[in-house]
Amino acid sequence: MSRHVDRWVTSSVAITAAIFVAAAIIGFALLPWGQPGHRFTGLWDAICSAAGLVRASPASEPVVQPGYQMTSVVVTPQMLSGASAESIGRGATLALRCTMCHGARGMSLANTPNLAGQDPIAIYKQLADFQTGARKNAIMAPVAVGLSDSDMRDLAAYYAYLPRVAAEASGPAGAPPQIVANGAPVRSVAPCGACHGTLDSKAGAGWLSGQPVVYLRAQLDAFASGARHNDIGEQMRNVARGLTHEEIGVAAEYYAKLQ
Amino acid sequence: MSNSRRMILAHFWLAFAGFGAALLLGAWQMFIRSPLSSWIGDPELYYRSVTAHGTTMAYVLPTLVAMGFGYFVAETALQRPLIGLRWAWLGFALAAVGTVTAVVPIALGRASVLYTFYPPMIGSAFYYIGVVLVVVGSWIWVALMSVNLYSWKRDNPGRPVPFAMFATVAGSYLWGWTAVGAALELLFQIIPVALGWRSTIDAGLARVFFSWTLHAIVYFWLMPTYIAYYTILPRAIGGRLYSDWMGRLAFILFLVVAMPIGAHHLFEDPQVGSGFKFVHSTFTALVSLPTLLTVFTICASVEIAARLRGGKGLLGWLGALPWDNPVMLGTAFSFIMLGFGGAGGLINMSYQLDATVHNTQWITGHFHLIFGGAIVIMYFVIAYDVWPHLTGRALASFGLMRLQLWTWFIGMIVVTFPWHYVGLLGMPRRMAYYDYNDPMLAGQAAPVIMSVIGGAILLVSGALFLIVLARGQRAPRIEPGTYRFSVAAHPPQRLPAALNGFGLWLALMVALTIVNYGFPIVHLMATPGTEVPAVLIGAG
């Protein structure tokens, strides 16, 4: 290489390096360290923060824990896919103890959830939450407490396997009301139908068609008041708090009628 | 028609056919979310359309135009047959198959995840595999550009590489390296989940990988446009390129600093440290340099042409320019849109100002003005300029061409200026409907309606463009003569090796990528507990 090329190499590398070093000094040291009221313990601490290192909160700031038991279920879309026939069979046996409220084949008139054809992840998650106390219910908690993890998976598989049949209250639901189809964008309320059926269904979200209107209303009220809090991202509490009583009624009645 | 011309035309036609379809979807999207239409019943249809529009406009159109134009430049600038014609056809076939593979699941509603993927949303694996095929096809082009350049250099030792080829190869290298980020994201993060092998995804890391691609891809889209500024415009208006050196420097600067700046797309993302964001912001500021160099050089070249044509005075020479020439007209429109879009870009890259416009319609306005406006209008100009040489038939509808360029320019301004405005009012992007009855939003209804009208104008303009090209295919045969690129005012006789090759600049590009991305990527990979459950969108 000629001397001419060397000059290009040295100067271009030097200019690039100088720009990087200057930007790094400003971005990693001067800006974080120079912020008025910063709470770094030293310059190195500031640099680590600017580098994006995950740091524990200072001991002086205790982590605030919620005053209730949170759900411990991590929902992934494929977590219960591919249930075996044995699993469904075991679930059918276990389900005998559920028939009093949820009906012989997952359908009843007891204003309890109709479980036939329900999303298995939703059933599994609710059972697990009843067991840990993340969701409270005087009847379900003692029923769920003795179930093993595989029992809950089997029950979920069994009820998901049962065919969805028209509920007693179902009838012509008509076009989905606006709160179901569109939500309320200005209030950051997503459409019910985006997760719970009608438009789409999302993992862990219950399939709502044919559920008793009393039950749906009660759950939305419970989310709104915070009495029910097993939605880990507060997604249902945030939605329910943003709904009017009228919208809760309209949505509940629509889903109750939907086949 | 020779086989290579047929191959180049195939690239252009596939690109423009996709463009026409995606333009229709874009206009529909603007209408359906405007106050002129009632709320769409199923927003999934809207996102399906947005995914198809974005995938086609961002991946298919510019990649195929860059490939086709690149092959054209290699043949005409180096004045020898393209090496690897069969490989070029293979690359085209991969891109075509990839396009279909990606578009079918979108049309079926199995991949409404938008073209930037947005993990943890996961669509059908076929969608991502289709995108990968398009990228692999374009990597064949990258390799062929390199092979043709080095074969020519071996046969012409010491001679300056023709500027058009130098710039094209710079663009191909930029693409080759910047596509690696999205390829890593797709192959190691998204596709394993889409195929059901894994159920969680590190969305933050995936976004960092995508940002590696996301900004430099814009400069890859820009490359044919800048090449046209330098190598087509001065010749088309009877002038000379002001400086060959300045042009080479601009493309080298793009190669080096367009790449390590993508974190400015992550300013609001918590997984990247503020220090790296600042460094990326600094290099983003630097990438305005090659654009400023280009604006200076091209304005100087245009002034040379005007004075050669008898133009006088401080600004009086502007009147002497051949404004009825579509190349002149299109470039002027492109510059105006580049000016406004570039000014908006400076706001986006400013770490603090970005918080004001983040995820608003301002951003949609910005990239439509730069890409759909400044860049795509030059794709039209390129097509008009090379069409007679590809088809061997005259392209004579100059009035129609001018009308097309005017309508595209007006339409794009009418679309994007209201978008910028409503973005400042806080209107979010990526929404299927807005509640214009709400007093907070009622004031946005009028500008949104204006932009719908702009969309309709663009639709007319896009149709005119396809009509002009289709008429060109049926025009009488002519002998178009030898295609020429612009000649510099002082054509270089000898060049320093640094301005005639890429070794130094590629080394700097890779080094800056490692310095600017290495730590955030390694840190995120090494941090446990950063995975989140995937959200399946039609992939179940």
HADDOCK unambig.tbl for C-alpha pairs under 7 A between the chains (distance, minus, plus):
assign (segid A and resid 4 and name CA) (segid B and resid 496 and name CA) 6.97 0.50 0.50
assign (segid A and resid 5 and name CA) (segid B and resid 496 and name CA) 6.52 0.50 0.50
assign (segid A and resid 5 and name CA) (segid B and resid 497 and name CA) 6.27 0.50 0.50
assign (segid A and resid 5 and name CA) (segid B and resid 498 and name CA) 6.31 0.50 0.50
assign (segid A and resid 8 and name CA) (segid B and resid 498 and name CA) 6.62 0.50 0.50
assign (segid A and resid 9 and name CA) (segid B and resid 504 and name CA) 6.78 0.50 0.50
assign (segid A and resid 23 and name CA) (segid B and resid 279 and name CA) 5.27 0.50 0.50
assign (segid A and resid 23 and name CA) (segid B and resid 282 and name CA) 6.50 0.50 0.50
assign (segid A and resid 24 and name CA) (segid B and resid 275 and name CA) 6.89 0.50 0.50
assign (segid A and resid 24 and name CA) (segid B and resid 279 and name CA) 6.03 0.50 0.50
assign (segid A and resid 27 and name CA) (segid B and resid 275 and name CA) 4.40 0.50 0.50
assign (segid A and resid 27 and name CA) (segid B and resid 278 and name CA) 5.19 0.50 0.50
assign (segid A and resid 27 and name CA) (segid B and resid 279 and name CA) 6.37 0.50 0.50
assign (segid A and resid 28 and name CA) (segid B and resid 275 and name CA) 4.58 0.50 0.50
assign (segid A and resid 49 and name CA) (segid B and resid 273 and name CA) 6.80 0.50 0.50
assign (segid A and resid 50 and name CA) (segid B and resid 273 and name CA) 4.85 0.50 0.50
assign (segid A and resid 50 and name CA) (segid B and resid 274 and name CA) 4.81 0.50 0.50
assign (segid A and resid 50 and name CA) (segid B and resid 275 and name CA) 4.41 0.50 0.50
assign (segid A and resid 51 and name CA) (segid B and resid 273 and name CA) 4.63 0.50 0.50
assign (segid A and resid 51 and name CA) (segid B and resid 274 and name CA) 6.72 0.50 0.50
assign (segid A and resid 51 and name CA) (segid B and resid 275 and name CA) 5.60 0.50 0.50
assign (segid A and resid 51 and name CA) (segid B and resid 276 and name CA) 6.48 0.50 0.50
assign (segid A and resid 52 and name CA) (segid B and resid 271 and name CA) 6.80 0.50 0.50
assign (segid A and resid 52 and name CA) (segid B and resid 272 and name CA) 5.46 0.50 0.50
assign (segid A and resid 52 and name CA) (segid B and resid 273 and name CA) 3.49 0.50 0.50
assign (segid A and resid 52 and name CA) (segid B and resid 274 and name CA) 6.84 0.50 0.50
assign (segid A and resid 75 and name CA) (segid B and resid 533 and name CA) 6.70 0.50 0.50
assign (segid A and resid 76 and name CA) (segid B and resid 199 and name CA) 5.95 0.50 0.50
assign (segid A and resid 76 and name CA) (segid B and resid 533 and name CA) 4.97 0.50 0.50
assign (segid A and resid 76 and name CA) (segid B and resid 534 and name CA) 6.40 0.50 0.50
assign (segid A and resid 77 and name CA) (segid B and resid 199 and name CA) 6.80 0.50 0.50
assign (segid A and resid 77 and name CA) (segid B and resid 534 and name CA) 6.84 0.50 0.50
assign (segid A and resid 77 and name CA) (segid B and resid 535 and name CA) 6.76 0.50 0.50
assign (segid A and resid 77 and name CA) (segid B and resid 536 and name CA) 6.70 0.50 0.50
assign (segid A and resid 78 and name CA) (segid B and resid 199 and name CA) 6.32 0.50 0.50
assign (segid A and resid 181 and name CA) (segid B and resid 41 and name CA) 6.21 0.50 0.50
assign (segid A and resid 181 and name CA) (segid B and resid 42 and name CA) 6.97 0.50 0.50
assign (segid A and resid 185 and name CA) (segid B and resid 434 and name CA) 6.89 0.50 0.50
assign (segid A and resid 185 and name CA) (segid B and resid 435 and name CA) 6.87 0.50 0.50
assign (segid A and resid 186 and name CA) (segid B and resid 435 and name CA) 6.71 0.50 0.50
assign (segid A and resid 199 and name CA) (segid B and resid 42 and name CA) 6.45 0.50 0.50
